């Protein structure tokens, strides 16, 4: 069923279009880059799922969101150093036959995530 993400900018009340995202697999303390992308106008991956159906494997993953870069491009005056720079979410896939959706709700000062549907 695959892996997807969706980012909502809670400061402006809109999808986080243009935010940079990186997906890694993690094992034994090492992270291996799977892909980098910029979110589309809906705050989602422009090419569908980050990992499609059968390609999703049991294991651990990390999503890294370029929060400060996104808000800086939106013209938000950020402190130096930023309160949030990159937000990393480490998660596990125990049942790769199920869909894993990892949404992020974010502002320059806070974030929240959960396993979505």
Buried (B, 14 or more C-beta within 10 A) or exposed (E): BBBBBBBBBBBEEEBBBBBBBBBBBBEEEEBEEBEEBBBEEEBBBEEEBBBEEEEBEEEBBBBBBBBBBBBBEBEBEBEEEBEBEEBEBEBEBEEBEEBBBBBBBBBBBEBEBEEEE
